[in-house]
Amino acid sequence: MNTKTTITFKTDKKLRDAAKRTADKLGIPLTTVMNAQLAQFVSEGRFEVSLTPRREKVREWERISDEFEQHPERFHVSSIEDFIADLRA
């Protein structure tokens, strides 16, 4: 009895082609990559997305971090509501 099935989903052609090239470079079929991701999703009940931050965002974070280290008093909040308000500002 055949226990295999096919899943069809839409994705951008460029993304599919890039994923196929990457899998080929690693010497594994794209189907293996997708099956591994599905198995991990099922076993962990979650999925992760890993992104590489843009350089300008890294520089901005470093600037804020430096400012915090030099002037921590500027970042004191008395409540979560104040913290959220500061984030929105």
Backbone as XML, in Angstrom:
<?xml version="1.0"?>
<chain id="A" units="angstrom">
  <residue number="1" name="MET">
    <atom name="N" x="0.837" y="-1.182" z="0.000"/>
    <atom name="CA" x="0.000" y="0.000" z="0.000"/>
    <atom name="C" x="0.889" y="1.256" z="0.000"/>
  </residue>
  <residue number="2" name="ASN">
    <atom name="N" x="0.612" y="2.174" z="-0.880"/>
    <atom name="CA" x="1.381" y="3.408" z="-0.996"/>
    <atom name="C" x="0.919" y="4.406" z="0.066"/>
  </residue>
  <residue number="3" name="THR">
    <atom name="N" x="1.839" y="4.849" z="0.911"/>
    <atom name="CA" x="1.488" y="5.806" z="1.962"/>
    <atom name="C" x="1.943" y="7.222" z="1.623"/>
  </residue>
  <residue number="4" name="LYS">
    <atom name="N" x="2.430" y="7.415" z="0.439"/>
    <atom name="CA" x="2.889" y="8.740" z="0.013"/>
    <atom name="C" x="1.711" y="9.532" z="-0.549"/>
  </residue>
  <residue number="5" name="THR">
    <atom name="N" x="1.788" y="10.856" z="-0.419"/>
    <atom name="CA" x="0.779" y="11.726" z="-0.988"/>
    <atom name="C" x="1.469" y="12.970" z="-1.538"/>
  </residue>
  <residue number="6" name="THR">
    <atom name="N" x="0.732" y="13.787" z="-2.215"/>
    <atom name="CA" x="1.266" y="15.009" z="-2.798"/>
    <atom name="C" x="0.567" y="16.205" z="-2.179"/>
  </residue>
  <residue number="7" name="ILE">
    <atom name="N" x="1.371" y="17.212" z="-1.818"/>
    <atom name="CA" x="0.825" y="18.481" z="-1.336"/>
    <atom name="C" x="1.100" y="19.512" z="-2.417"/>
  </residue>
  <residue number="8" name="THR">
    <atom name="N" x="0.094" y="20.274" z="-2.773"/>
    <atom name="CA" x="0.259" y="21.330" z="-3.759"/>
    <atom name="C" x="0.006" y="22.660" z="-3.067"/>
  </residue>
  <residue number="9" name="PHE">
    <atom name="N" x="0.942" y="23.578" z="-3.213"/>
    <atom name="CA" x="0.731" y="24.918" z="-2.669"/>
    <atom name="C" x="1.360" y="25.921" z="-3.617"/>
  </residue>
  <residue number="10" name="LYS">
    <atom name="N" x="0.886" y="27.136" z="-3.553"/>
    <atom name="CA" x="1.389" y="28.184" z="-4.435"/>
    <atom name="C" x="2.538" y="28.915" z="-3.761"/>
  </residue>
  <residue number="11" name="THR">
    <atom name="N" x="3.549" y="29.190" z="-4.551"/>
    <atom name="CA" x="4.672" y="30.007" z="-4.099"/>
    <atom name="C" x="5.214" y="30.758" z="-5.300"/>
  </residue>
  <residue number="12" name="ASP">
    <atom name="N" x="5.981" y="31.752" z="-5.035"/>
    <atom name="CA" x="6.578" y="32.543" z="-6.093"/>
    <atom name="C" x="7.565" y="31.675" z="-6.880"/>
  </residue>
  <residue number="13" name="LYS">
    <atom name="N" x="7.516" y="31.767" z="-8.198"/>
    <atom name="CA" x="8.387" y="30.947" z="-9.036"/>
    <atom name="C" x="9.864" y="31.201" z="-8.742"/>
  </residue>
  <residue number="14" name="LYS">
    <atom name="N" x="10.236" y="32.465" z="-8.533"/>
    <atom name="CA" x="11.633" y="32.778" z="-8.227"/>
    <atom name="C" x="12.063" y="32.133" z="-6.917"/>
  </residue>
  <residue number="15" name="LEU">
    <atom name="N" x="11.172" y="32.136" z="-5.929"/>
    <atom name="CA" x="11.482" y="31.510" z="-4.650"/>
    <atom name="C" x="11.656" y="30.009" z="-4.821"/>
  </residue>
  <residue number="16" name="ARG">
    <atom name="N" x="10.766" y="29.377" z="-5.551"/>
    <atom name="CA" x="10.880" y="27.947" z="-5.800"/>
    <atom name="C" x="12.189" y="27.606" z="-6.498"/>
  </residue>
  <residue number="17" name="ASP">
    <atom name="N" x="12.513" y="28.381" z="-7.522"/>
    <atom name="CA" x="13.743" y="28.120" z="-8.271"/>
    <atom name="C" x="14.984" y="28.316" z="-7.396"/>
  </residue>
  <residue number="18" name="ALA">
    <atom name="N" x="14.976" y="29.364" z="-6.565"/>
    <atom name="CA" x="16.114" y="29.607" z="-5.675"/>
    <atom name="C" x="16.231" y="28.488" z="-4.641"/>
  </residue>
  <residue number="19" name="ALA">
    <atom name="N" x="15.105" y="28.028" z="-4.115"/>
    <atom name="CA" x="15.119" y="26.926" z="-3.144"/>
    <atom name="C" x="15.652" y="25.658" z="-3.798"/>
  </residue>
  <residue number="20" name="LYS">
    <atom name="N" x="15.245" y="25.410" z="-5.026"/>
    <atom name="CA" x="15.724" y="24.225" z="-5.751"/>
    <atom name="C" x="17.231" y="24.297" z="-5.970"/>
  </residue>
  <residue number="21" name="ARG">
    <atom name="N" x="17.735" y="25.470" z="-6.366"/>
    <atom name="CA" x="19.176" y="25.633" z="-6.577"/>
    <atom name="C" x="19.946" y="25.415" z="-5.269"/>
  </residue>
  <residue number="22" name="THR">
    <atom name="N" x="19.425" y="25.953" z="-4.181"/>
    <atom name="CA" x="20.079" y="25.789" z="-2.886"/>
    <atom name="C" x="20.110" y="24.324" z="-2.478"/>
  </residue>
  <residue number="23" name="ALA">
    <atom name="N" x="18.985" y="23.642" z="-2.639"/>
    <atom name="CA" x="18.932" y="22.215" z="-2.309"/>
    <atom name="C" x="19.903" y="21.433" z="-3.195"/>
  </residue>
  <residue number="24" name="ASP">
    <atom name="N" x="19.950" y="21.783" z="-4.465"/>
    <atom name="CA" x="20.876" y="21.108" z="-5.382"/>
    <atom name="C" x="22.333" y="21.310" z="-4.949"/>
  </residue>
  <residue number="25" name="LYS">
    <atom name="N" x="22.669" y="22.543" z="-4.519"/>
    <atom name="CA" x="24.030" y="22.814" z="-4.047"/>
    <atom name="C" x="24.377" y="21.945" z="-2.842"/>
  </residue>
  <residue number="26" name="LEU">
    <atom name="N" x="23.361" y="21.688" z="-1.999"/>
    <atom name="CA" x="23.577" y="20.852" z="-0.813"/>
    <atom name="C" x="23.498" y="19.364" z="-1.132"/>
  </residue>
  <residue number="27" name="GLY">
    <atom name="N" x="23.081" y="19.065" z="-2.358"/>
    <atom name="CA" x="23.007" y="17.670" z="-2.788"/>
    <atom name="C" x="21.800" y="16.912" z="-2.263"/>
  </residue>
  <residue number="28" name="ILE">
    <atom name="N" x="20.735" y="17.642" z="-1.973"/>
    <atom name="CA" x="19.508" y="16.981" z="-1.501"/>
    <atom name="C" x="18.317" y="17.462" z="-2.313"/>
  </residue>
  <residue number="29" name="PRO">
    <atom name="N" x="17.336" y="16.592" z="-2.486"/>
    <atom name="CA" x="16.144" y="17.017" z="-3.226"/>
    <atom name="C" x="15.336" y="18.043" z="-2.417"/>
  </residue>
  <residue number="30" name="LEU">
    <atom name="N" x="14.688" y="18.954" z="-3.097"/>
    <atom name="CA" x="13.849" y="19.944" z="-2.431"/>
    <atom name="C" x="12.735" y="19.254" z="-1.639"/>
  </residue>
  <residue number="31" name="THR">
    <atom name="N" x="12.251" y="18.132" z="-2.122"/>
    <atom name="CA" x="11.226" y="17.367" z="-1.401"/>
    <atom name="C" x="11.724" y="16.962" z="-0.009"/>
  </residue>
  <residue number="32" name="THR">
    <atom name="N" x="12.987" y="16.603" z="0.100"/>
    <atom name="CA" x="13.559" y="16.230" z="1.395"/>
    <atom name="C" x="13.556" y="17.423" z="2.343"/>
  </residue>
  <residue number="33" name="VAL">
    <atom name="N" x="13.881" y="18.599" z="1.826"/>
    <atom name="CA" x="13.867" y="19.815" z="2.630"/>
    <atom name="C" x="12.456" y="20.079" z="3.148"/>
  </residue>
  <residue number="34" name="MET">
    <atom name="N" x="11.488" y="19.995" z="2.246"/>
    <atom name="CA" x="10.102" y="20.279" z="2.633"/>
    <atom name="C" x="9.585" y="19.240" z="3.635"/>
  </residue>
  <residue number="35" name="ASN">
    <atom name="N" x="9.913" y="17.969" z="3.414"/>
    <atom name="CA" x="9.489" y="16.928" z="4.357"/>
    <atom name="C" x="10.114" y="17.142" z="5.730"/>
  </residue>
  <residue number="36" name="ALA">
    <atom name="N" x="11.374" y="17.536" z="5.766"/>
    <atom name="CA" x="12.043" y="17.797" z="7.047"/>
    <atom name="C" x="11.375" y="18.960" z="7.772"/>
  </residue>
  <residue number="37" name="GLN">
    <atom name="N" x="11.027" y="20.001" z="7.033"/>
    <atom name="CA" x="10.353" y="21.144" z="7.649"/>
    <atom name="C" x="8.976" y="20.759" z="8.181"/>
  </residue>
  <residue number="38" name="LEU">
    <atom name="N" x="8.235" y="19.980" z="7.416"/>
    <atom name="CA" x="6.919" y="19.523" z="7.875"/>
    <atom name="C" x="7.036" y="18.637" z="9.105"/>
  </residue>
  <residue number="39" name="ALA">
    <atom name="N" x="8.011" y="17.733" z="9.114"/>
    <atom name="CA" x="8.207" y="16.842" z="10.262"/>
    <atom name="C" x="8.562" y="17.643" z="11.510"/>
  </residue>
  <residue number="40" name="GLN">
    <atom name="N" x="9.419" y="18.640" z="11.366"/>
    <atom name="CA" x="9.789" y="19.485" z="12.502"/>
    <atom name="C" x="8.573" y="20.264" z="13.002"/>
  </residue>
  <residue number="41" name="PHE">
    <atom name="N" x="7.772" y="20.779" z="12.092"/>
    <atom name="CA" x="6.557" y="21.513" z="12.450"/>
    <atom name="C" x="5.616" y="20.625" z="13.264"/>
  </residue>
  <residue number="42" name="VAL">
    <atom name="N" x="5.450" y="19.381" z="12.828"/>
    <atom name="CA" x="4.564" y="18.449" z="13.530"/>
    <atom name="C" x="5.129" y="18.075" z="14.894"/>
  </residue>
  <residue number="43" name="SER">
    <atom name="N" x="6.418" y="17.760" z="14.953"/>
    <atom name="CA" x="7.001" y="17.296" z="16.216"/>
    <atom name="C" x="7.090" y="18.400" z="17.263"/>
  </residue>
  <residue number="44" name="GLU">
    <atom name="N" x="7.337" y="19.643" z="16.835"/>
    <atom name="CA" x="7.502" y="20.742" z="17.781"/>
    <atom name="C" x="6.248" y="21.582" z="17.952"/>
  </residue>
  <residue number="45" name="GLY">
    <atom name="N" x="5.309" y="21.449" z="17.020"/>
    <atom name="CA" x="4.086" y="22.236" z="17.102"/>
    <atom name="C" x="4.309" y="23.720" z="16.883"/>
  </residue>
  <residue number="46" name="ARG">
    <atom name="N" x="5.383" y="24.049" z="16.198"/>
    <atom name="CA" x="5.714" y="25.443" z="15.926"/>
    <atom name="C" x="6.657" y="25.497" z="14.741"/>
  </residue>
  <residue number="47" name="PHE">
    <atom name="N" x="6.895" y="26.690" z="14.244"/>
    <atom name="CA" x="7.909" y="26.871" z="13.216"/>
    <atom name="C" x="8.644" y="28.164" z="13.483"/>
  </residue>
  <residue number="48" name="GLU">
    <atom name="N" x="9.861" y="28.232" z="13.034"/>
    <atom name="CA" x="10.690" y="29.407" z="13.235"/>
    <atom name="C" x="11.011" y="30.048" z="11.901"/>
  </residue>
  <residue number="49" name="VAL">
    <atom name="N" x="11.113" y="31.341" z="11.941"/>
    <atom name="CA" x="11.548" y="32.092" z="10.776"/>
    <atom name="C" x="12.814" y="32.823" z="11.192"/>
  </residue>
  <residue number="50" name="SER">
    <atom name="N" x="13.864" y="32.623" z="10.460"/>
    <atom name="CA" x="15.124" y="33.272" z="10.753"/>
    <atom name="C" x="15.387" y="34.315" z="9.672"/>
  </residue>
  <residue number="51" name="LEU">
    <atom name="N" x="15.595" y="35.520" z="10.101"/>
    <atom name="CA" x="15.828" y="36.602" z="9.161"/>
    <atom name="C" x="17.173" y="37.247" z="9.433"/>
  </residue>
  <residue number="52" name="THR">
    <atom name="N" x="17.782" y="37.750" z="8.406"/>
    <atom name="CA" x="19.016" y="38.504" z="8.555"/>
    <atom name="C" x="18.641" y="39.980" z="8.552"/>
  </residue>
  <residue number="53" name="PRO">
    <atom name="N" x="18.961" y="40.687" z="9.637"/>
    <atom name="CA" x="18.566" y="42.095" z="9.679"/>
    <atom name="C" x="19.322" y="42.923" z="8.653"/>
  </residue>
  <residue number="54" name="ARG">
    <atom name="N" x="18.645" y="43.940" z="8.170"/>
    <atom name="CA" x="19.302" y="44.857" z="7.231"/>
    <atom name="C" x="20.370" y="45.646" z="7.970"/>
  </residue>
  <residue number="55" name="ARG">
    <atom name="N" x="21.423" y="46.005" z="7.264"/>
    <atom name="CA" x="22.555" y="46.713" z="7.876"/>
    <atom name="C" x="22.120" y="47.984" z="8.603"/>
  </residue>
  <residue number="56" name="GLU">
    <atom name="N" x="21.200" y="48.731" z="7.975"/>
    <atom name="CA" x="20.788" y="49.992" z="8.597"/>
    <atom name="C" x="20.045" y="49.747" z="9.908"/>
  </residue>
  <residue number="57" name="LYS">
    <atom name="N" x="19.319" y="48.629" z="10.004"/>
    <atom name="CA" x="18.639" y="48.297" z="11.254"/>
    <atom name="C" x="19.634" y="47.859" z="12.321"/>
  </residue>
  <residue number="58" name="VAL">
    <atom name="N" x="20.687" y="47.161" z="11.921"/>
    <atom name="CA" x="21.734" y="46.770" z="12.873"/>
    <atom name="C" x="22.418" y="48.021" z="13.407"/>
  </residue>
  <residue number="59" name="ARG">
    <atom name="N" x="22.734" y="48.959" z="12.521"/>
    <atom name="CA" x="23.370" y="50.209" z="12.959"/>
    <atom name="C" x="22.451" y="50.980" z="13.905"/>
  </residue>
  <residue number="60" name="GLU">
    <atom name="N" x="21.160" y="51.005" z="13.595"/>
    <atom name="CA" x="20.206" y="51.706" z="14.456"/>
    <atom name="C" x="20.150" y="51.046" z="15.839"/>
  </residue>
  <residue number="61" name="TRP">
    <atom name="N" x="20.108" y="49.719" z="15.866"/>
    <atom name="CA" x="20.086" y="49.001" z="17.140"/>
    <atom name="C" x="21.378" y="49.276" z="17.925"/>
  </residue>
  <residue number="62" name="GLU">
    <atom name="N" x="22.516" y="49.278" z="17.244"/>
    <atom name="CA" x="23.783" y="49.556" z="17.917"/>
    <atom name="C" x="23.801" y="50.969" z="18.489"/>
  </residue>
  <residue number="63" name="ARG">
    <atom name="N" x="23.249" y="51.922" z="17.754"/>
    <atom name="CA" x="23.174" y="53.300" z="18.240"/>
    <atom name="C" x="22.310" y="53.376" z="19.502"/>
  </residue>
  <residue number="64" name="ILE">
    <atom name="N" x="21.150" y="52.735" z="19.479"/>
    <atom name="CA" x="20.258" y="52.738" z="20.639"/>
    <atom name="C" x="20.927" y="52.035" z="21.817"/>
  </residue>
  <residue number="65" name="SER">
    <atom name="N" x="21.599" y="50.930" z="21.541"/>
    <atom name="CA" x="22.284" y="50.185" z="22.588"/>
    <atom name="C" x="23.389" y="51.027" z="23.227"/>
  </residue>
  <residue number="66" name="ASP">
    <atom name="N" x="24.156" y="51.721" z="22.393"/>
    <atom name="CA" x="25.208" y="52.598" z="22.914"/>
    <atom name="C" x="24.615" y="53.713" z="23.769"/>
  </residue>
  <residue number="67" name="GLU">
    <atom name="N" x="23.519" y="54.287" z="23.277"/>
    <atom name="CA" x="22.865" y="55.356" z="24.038"/>
    <atom name="C" x="22.360" y="54.838" z="25.383"/>
  </residue>
  <residue number="68" name="PHE">
    <atom name="N" x="21.821" y="53.630" z="25.393"/>
    <atom name="CA" x="21.344" y="53.038" z="26.643"/>
    <atom name="C" x="22.492" y="52.840" z="27.619"/>
  </residue>
  <residue number="69" name="GLU">
    <atom name="N" x="23.618" y="52.354" z="27.117"/>
    <atom name="CA" x="24.772" y="52.123" z="27.989"/>
    <atom name="C" x="25.319" y="53.432" z="28.559"/>
  </residue>
  <residue number="70" name="GLN">
    <atom name="N" x="25.277" y="54.500" z="27.761"/>
    <atom name="CA" x="25.813" y="55.784" z="28.218"/>
    <atom name="C" x="24.827" y="56.554" z="29.097"/>
  </residue>
  <residue number="71" name="HIS">
    <atom name="N" x="23.521" y="56.376" z="28.839"/>
    <atom name="CA" x="22.495" y="57.139" z="29.565"/>
    <atom name="C" x="21.309" y="56.241" z="29.931"/>
  </residue>
  <residue number="72" name="PRO">
    <atom name="N" x="21.511" y="55.266" z="30.806"/>
    <atom name="CA" x="20.412" y="54.351" z="31.139"/>
    <atom name="C" x="19.223" y="55.054" z="31.781"/>
  </residue>
  <residue number="73" name="GLU">
    <atom name="N" x="19.459" y="56.214" z="32.404"/>
    <atom name="CA" x="18.362" y="56.940" z="33.059"/>
    <atom name="C" x="17.297" y="57.408" z="32.064"/>
  </residue>
  <residue number="74" name="ARG">
    <atom name="N" x="17.669" y="57.566" z="30.824"/>
    <atom name="CA" x="16.708" y="57.982" z="29.792"/>
    <atom name="C" x="15.720" y="56.873" z="29.442"/>
  </residue>
  <residue number="75" name="PHE">
    <atom name="N" x="16.029" y="55.656" z="29.828"/>
    <atom name="CA" x="15.224" y="54.515" z="29.410"/>
    <atom name="C" x="14.406" y="53.914" z="30.548"/>
  </residue>
  <residue number="76" name="HIS">
    <atom name="N" x="14.342" y="54.608" z="31.678"/>
    <atom name="CA" x="13.581" y="54.100" z="32.819"/>
    <atom name="C" x="12.090" y="54.331" z="32.576"/>
  </residue>
  <residue number="77" name="VAL">
    <atom name="N" x="11.311" y="53.292" z="32.783"/>
    <atom name="CA" x="9.853" y="53.408" z="32.713"/>
    <atom name="C" x="9.265" y="52.846" z="34.001"/>
  </residue>
  <residue number="78" name="SER">
    <atom name="N" x="8.138" y="53.409" z="34.399"/>
    <atom name="CA" x="7.541" y="52.998" z="35.666"/>
    <atom name="C" x="6.456" y="51.948" z="35.496"/>
  </residue>
  <residue number="79" name="SER">
    <atom name="N" x="6.013" y="51.731" z="34.257"/>
    <atom name="CA" x="4.958" y="50.733" z="34.044"/>
    <atom name="C" x="5.043" y="50.193" z="32.624"/>
  </residue>
  <residue number="80" name="ILE">
    <atom name="N" x="4.396" y="49.080" z="32.409"/>
    <atom name="CA" x="4.359" y="48.490" z="31.067"/>
    <atom name="C" x="3.624" y="49.411" z="30.100"/>
  </residue>
  <residue number="81" name="GLU">
    <atom name="N" x="2.631" y="50.126" z="30.594"/>
    <atom name="CA" x="1.897" y="51.067" z="29.747"/>
    <atom name="C" x="2.821" y="52.170" z="29.239"/>
  </residue>
  <residue number="82" name="ASP">
    <atom name="N" x="3.693" y="52.685" z="30.157"/>
    <atom name="CA" x="4.669" y="53.698" z="29.747"/>
    <atom name="C" x="5.645" y="53.136" z="28.718"/>
  </residue>
  <residue number="83" name="PHE">
    <atom name="N" x="6.068" y="51.907" z="28.937"/>
    <atom name="CA" x="6.995" y="51.254" z="28.009"/>
    <atom name="C" x="6.363" y="51.148" z="26.623"/>
  </residue>
  <residue number="84" name="ILE">
    <atom name="N" x="5.128" y="50.687" z="26.556"/>
    <atom name="CA" x="4.428" y="50.546" z="25.271"/>
    <atom name="C" x="4.234" y="51.914" z="24.619"/>
  </residue>
  <residue number="85" name="ALA">
    <atom name="N" x="3.897" y="52.908" z="25.418"/>
    <atom name="CA" x="3.738" y="54.263" z="24.879"/>
    <atom name="C" x="5.058" y="54.753" z="24.293"/>
  </residue>
  <residue number="86" name="ASP">
    <atom name="N" x="6.175" y="54.485" z="24.983"/>
    <atom name="CA" x="7.481" y="54.893" z="24.467"/>
    <atom name="C" x="7.808" y="54.165" z="23.163"/>
  </residue>
  <residue number="87" name="LEU">
    <atom name="N" x="7.447" y="52.903" z="23.073"/>
    <atom name="CA" x="7.699" y="52.172" z="21.831"/>
    <atom name="C" x="6.921" y="52.747" z="20.668"/>
  </residue>
  <residue number="88" name="ARG">
    <atom name="N" x="5.718" y="53.181" z="20.929"/>
    <atom name="CA" x="4.862" y="53.728" z="19.869"/>
    <atom name="C" x="5.296" y="55.130" z="19.456"/>
  </residue>
  <residue number="89" name="ALA">
    <atom name="N" x="5.999" y="55.824" z="20.335"/>
    <atom name="CA" x="6.397" y="57.218" z="20.059"/>
    <atom name="C" x="7.513" y="57.272" z="19.037"/>
  </residue>
</chain>
